[in-house]
C-alpha cells in the first residue's frame, strides 16, 4: 500500500490484497471482502481472473458471480473501490483501475465503472475513463465522493507516473459526476506533485 494513502470519508475502511487497495463503507464489509479476496487467483500478468462471490457472505459458494478480466500487462485491479451507490438505484457500484493498459497512448491507464444491480455488476463496464496521455498510469488509486457538494458522486483518480514539468511527480484527477452514475470524461480539476517522484 502506498504510504499516506487514505480512503475517502464515505469509504473509510481499507485493506490491501497483493498491492490492491480496497476501500469499503464499513469494517464488517472490509473484513468480509478481505477474506473473499484470499480466494481470488491472479495470473502471471497481474490481471484479476477470479471474482468475489456474494460479498454479503454465504457458506454455499459455487464460484464467482462476475469475473473481471484484463489484458496482458494491463494490471487490472491495481486500484479498486466498492464505491457505494453512485447512481442512486439502491445497488452498490464498483470502480477498478487498469493502470498500465495501452489503448490510445502507451501506459495511459484507465478506470472502469460497473453499476450494481439485483444480480451484482455486469461483466462489461458501464463507462471507461482513459488516461489519455503517455505513461499517465491512471487508476493507481480510485475513490468516489461528492467533493464539490453538488449532490452527485465524483471520481478521485490517482495517476502516479503523470509528468507535469517533473519526472513522475504524479497527479490526482477529479472527474465530476453527472448524477446518473456516469462521469465527465475529462477531469474538472487536477492536482500535481511538486517534485519529481512525489507520486
N, C-alpha and C positions, 0 to 999 in steps of 0.2 A: 504494500500500500504506500502511496506517495506520502512523504512527511507533510503534515499540516493539512491533509485533505479532510474536509468537513462535509457532511451531508447537509442539505437544506433543512430549515426548521420544520417543514412539513413531513420530512422523512429523516428523523434524527438518528435512527438506529442503523448501524452498519456492520457488515462482516466482509471478510476477504476470502476469496477462493482462487488459488492459482493465479494471483495477480489481478483478479477481477474484483472491483469494489462494488458492493451491492448496498443500496440504501433502502430502508423499509420504514413504514409508519409506526410500527410497534416492535418491542423487543421480542414478543412471542413470535411474530411473523419472521423476524430476522433469524431467530433461533431455528424455526421450522425450515426456512429456506437453506440455512447453513447445513442442516442435516441432509436435506434433499440434494444439495449441490455436491455432496460427497459421492453421490451415485451418478454424476454427470461425466461421461467419458470425454476426454479431449484428445484429438488426434495429433500427429506429429507437426502439423501446420498450425497448431494452436487455435483451431476452429472448434467451437462447441458443436458436437454432433449428437448430443443427447437432449434431454429436456427435463422439466420439473413436472412430476405427475401429482395433481391435486394438492396445491400449495396449502390448503387448509388442513390437510392431514387425514389419512385413512390407511388402515392396515392392509387393504386389498389392492396393492399396486399391480398394474398389468402392463407397465411400460409408459413412456411419455405421451402426454396428450398432444404436445406440439414439439416439433423439432426445429431448432434454429440452426441453419447451416450457413457456412461461409464459403469463401473461395480460398484457394491456396495462398497463404501469406496474408490474408485479409485481417487476421486477428479479431474475428467476431467475438464479442463478449468482453473485450478488454475494458470497456466501461459499460455497466449495466445498472438500471434502476427500475424498481417497481414504483411507478410514478403516481400511484393513486388514480383517482378517476378524473382524468384530464378533460374529458369531453362531457361530463355531467350525465352520463347514461346509467350510472349506478354500478358500472363494472370497472375494475382496476385495469390500468393500461401499462405497457412495458416500453422502455427506451433501451436501445442497445447500440453500442459503438462498434464500428468496423475500422479500427484506427489506421491500418496500412493498406486498405483497399485502393486500387488504382482504376478509376473508371474514366474520367476525363483528364486527370492530372496524376502524375506519379506520386503514390503515397499520400493522396489528398485526404483520405479518410472519409467516413460518412457516419451518420446516425440514423437509425431506422426507428419508426414509431409503430407499435402494434396496439390497436384498440382492443380492449377486452369485450367479451360478450358472454352469453349464457354458457357456452361451451369452452370458454377461455379464448385466448388470442388466436387469430388465424395464422396459417403457415406463412402467408405473404404479408409484408408490412403495409400499413396504410399510407405511409409517407416516408420518403428517404431524403434527408438533407445532406448534400455533398459538401466536402471541404472546399472544393473549387480552386485550390491553389496547390502547387507542387510542394510536397513534404509538409503539408499542414498537419497531418495525422489527427484530423478531427475525430472526437469520440473517445479520447483517452479517459475522460471523466464525463459523466452525464448526470443531470439533475433537472427537476422541474419544480417551479414555484411561481407564484404571482408576484414578480419582482417590481412591477410598476403599479400594483394595486388597482388595476382596472377591472378586476373580477375574472380575468382569464389567466389560465396557467401558461407560463412561459418556459422556454428551454434555456438551461445554462450548460454550455458545452465547452469542454476543455480541448485545446489543440496544443499539445506540449512541445511540438517541434516547429511551431509557427515562427517565421522570421520577420521582424519589423525593424530593420536597421541594425539588428544584432543577430547573432547566431543562436538559434533555439531559445529565444527569450520567452517563447510560449504565449498563449492567448486564452482568454475566456470570452466566449461569444454568446450573446443573449439574442435569442430568436423569439419575437413576440407571438403569443398565442392569439388565434383569431376567434376563439370562443366556441368553435365546433369540433375541437380536438385536433385541428391542423395548425401549422405554424408558418410564419413567414420564411421563405427560402433563404433570404439574406439576413444577416444579423442587424438588429437595430442599435446595438452597442457592442463595442469590442474593447477589452481591457488587455494590455500587453505588459509583459515583464520588462523591467527597466534595463537589465543587463543580459549579456549572453548566458545561456544555460540557466536562467531563472525558472524555466519551465517547471 
